[in-house]
Amino acid sequence: MSEVISLINLKGGVGKTVSSINIAYSFAEFNKKVLIVDADSQGNIATSLGMIADELDNTLCDLIDEAIADGVTEQRVVECIRQVGKVDIIPANSVLAEMDYKVMNAYRREYLLKDIISTIEHLYDYIIIDCPPSLSLIVTNALTASNYVLIPVETQYLSFESLRVMLDTISMIQKKLNRELQIKGIFLTKYQSRTKLSQRTNILAS
């Protein structure tokens, strides 16, 4: 059974996608089977790995749409998986931005992504979910489907302002939707040891 880890931050540009990719490939170097699920409509996972996200078919958008209508099978989810080196991905694109209304009106709307992942989690040691910088239902789905949360925080004071909101949201998910969810850690990104700002932020974080 795999461990499902969501990377989340309400602030964009903190290095969340880069961190998701680096963590996934680091696991793969230890011969772990890893899947990245891109839950961000910007499609940055696919773009970062050399694809054009908006030209892709068989994405997370299709799986969510089908999960709402009829449910999905392992075979269907596998059809949406692409192998990039030692890591597999389920990509997303801009169509995902239009899914919130459909998800809002869906039966068991918070569990759609969990249902999708449950069909293939036996195939992987780790599943990494790259979340969008928002508190959308897609993020709620990601946290409901996860065992752990990792929070990347940029080394700027303003980056810590959204941390309280994220922690409150995670606490709500733990109480109402996923009692097994744990915060695995909060880590700094874009750290530059020579700058006073990074040094002071590091003190604040610790």
C-alpha positions in Angstrom: 0.0 0.0 0.0 1.4 3.4 -1.0 1.9 6.5 1.1 0.1 9.5 -0.4 1.7 12.9 0.2 0.2 16.3 -0.7 2.4 19.3 -1.2 0.4 22.4 -0.4 0.8 26.2 -0.1 -1.8 28.9 -0.7 1.0 31.1 -2.1 2.1 30.5 -5.7 5.7 30.5 -6.8 7.1 29.0 -3.6 8.8 26.0 -5.4 6.0 23.5 -4.8 6.1 21.9 -8.2 9.9 21.7 -8.2 9.8 20.2 -4.7 7.2 17.6 -5.8 9.4 16.5 -8.7 12.6 16.5 -6.7 11.0 14.5 -3.9 9.5 12.0 -6.4 12.8 11.4 -8.2 14.7 11.1 -4.9 12.4 8.3 -3.9 12.8 6.7 -7.3 16.6 6.7 -6.8 16.0 4.4 -3.9 14.2 2.0 -6.2 10.7 3.1 -5.0 7.8 3.1 -7.4 6.5 6.7 -7.5 3.6 8.5 -9.1 3.1 12.3 -9.2 -0.6 13.5 -9.5 -0.8 17.0 -10.8 -3.8 18.6 -9.2 -3.0 22.1 -10.5 -4.7 23.5 -13.6 -1.5 25.2 -14.6 -0.2 21.8 -15.6 3.3 22.7 -14.3 4.3 19.1 -13.7 3.9 18.1 -17.3 5.5 21.4 -18.5 8.5 20.9 -16.2 9.0 17.4 -17.6 9.0 18.6 -21.2 5.4 18.2 -22.3 2.8 20.8 -23.5 0.0 20.4 -20.8 -2.8 21.8 -22.9 -2.1 19.4 -25.7 -2.5 16.3 -23.5 -5.5 14.1 -23.4 -6.2 11.4 -20.7 -5.5 13.8 -17.8 -6.7 14.1 -14.2 -9.5 16.3 -15.6 -10.9 13.3 -17.5 -10.6 11.0 -14.5 -12.5 13.4 -12.2 -15.2 13.9 -14.8 -15.6 10.2 -15.2 -15.5 9.6 -11.4 -18.4 12.1 -11.1 -20.4 10.3 -13.8 -19.8 6.6 -13.3 -16.6 6.0 -11.3 -13.3 4.8 -12.6 -11.5 1.5 -12.9 -7.8 0.7 -12.4 -7.5 0.1 -16.2 -8.9 3.6 -16.9 -6.6 5.3 -14.5 -3.5 3.4 -15.8 -4.4 4.7 -19.3 -3.9 8.2 -18.0 -0.5 7.5 -16.5 2.7 8.6 -18.3 6.2 7.4 -17.5 8.9 10.1 -17.4 12.2 8.4 -16.6 11.9 6.6 -13.3 8.7 8.4 -12.2 5.1 8.1 -13.4 2.8 11.1 -13.6 -0.9 11.8 -14.1 -0.9 15.2 -15.7 -3.4 18.1 -15.6 -4.1 21.1 -17.7 -6.2 24.2 -17.9 -9.4 22.2 -18.2 -9.1 21.4 -14.5 -9.9 25.0 -13.7 -13.4 24.4 -15.0 -14.0 21.4 -12.9 -14.8 23.1 -9.6 -18.5 23.6 -10.4 -18.9 19.9 -11.4 -17.1 18.8 -8.3 -19.2 21.1 -6.1 -22.4 19.3 -7.2 -21.0 15.8 -7.2 -22.0 13.0 -4.9 -19.2 12.4 -2.2 -17.5 15.4 -3.7 -14.6 15.4 -1.2 -13.7 11.8 -2.1 -13.4 11.8 -5.8 -9.6 11.9 -5.9 -9.4 9.4 -3.1 -11.6 7.0 -5.2 -9.3 7.5 -8.2 -6.1 6.9 -6.3 -7.5 3.9 -4.5 -7.7 2.0 -7.8 -3.9 2.2 -8.4 -2.3 2.8 -5.0 -1.2 -0.8 -4.7 1.1 -0.2 -7.7 3.2 2.4 -5.9 5.3 3.0 -2.9 4.6 6.8 -2.9 2.1 9.0 -4.6 2.9 12.7 -4.6 0.0 15.2 -5.2 1.1 18.6 -6.4 -1.8 20.9 -5.2 -2.8 24.3 -6.6 -2.2 27.5 -4.6 -5.8 27.8 -3.4 -8.4 26.3 -1.0 -10.5 24.8 -3.7 -12.4 21.6 -3.6 -9.6 20.0 -5.6 -7.3 20.8 -2.6 -9.9 19.4 -0.2 -9.9 16.2 -2.4 -6.1 16.0 -2.3 -6.0 16.3 1.5 -8.8 13.8 2.0 -6.9 11.3 -0.2 -3.5 11.8 1.6 -1.7 10.2 4.5 0.7 13.2 4.9 1.1 16.9 4.1 4.3 18.7 3.2 4.3 22.5 3.3 7.0 24.3 1.3 7.5 27.9 2.5 9.6 30.5 0.7 12.2 32.3 2.8 10.2 35.5 3.0 8.3 36.9 6.0 5.1 37.3 4.0 5.1 33.7 3.1 4.3 32.8 6.7 1.1 34.7 6.7 -0.8 32.0 4.8 0.7 29.3 7.0 -2.0 29.8 9.7 -4.8 29.5 7.2 -3.3 26.3 5.8 -2.9 24.8 9.2 -6.5 25.6 10.1 -7.6 24.0 6.9 -5.6 20.9 7.5 -7.1 20.7 11.0 -10.6 20.9 9.6 -9.9 18.1 7.2 -8.5 16.0 10.0 -11.6 16.5 12.1 -14.3 16.0 9.4 -12.9 14.1 6.4 -9.5 12.3 7.1 -8.6 11.5 10.7 -5.4 9.8 9.5 -4.0 12.9 7.8 -0.7 14.1 9.4 1.6 17.0 8.7 4.9 15.4 7.7 6.8 18.7 7.8 7.3 22.3 6.8 10.4 23.1 4.8 12.0 26.2 3.4 12.5 26.9 -0.3 14.6 29.4 -2.2 17.0 29.6 0.8 20.1 31.7 0.2 22.5 31.4 3.1 24.2 34.7 2.3 21.1 36.9 2.6 20.0 38.3 5.9 16.3 37.8 4.9 16.9 34.0 4.5 18.8 33.8 7.7 16.2 35.6 9.7 13.4 33.6 8.1 15.3 30.4 9.0 15.4 31.5 12.6 11.6 32.2 12.5 10.9 28.8 11.0 12.9 26.9 13.5 
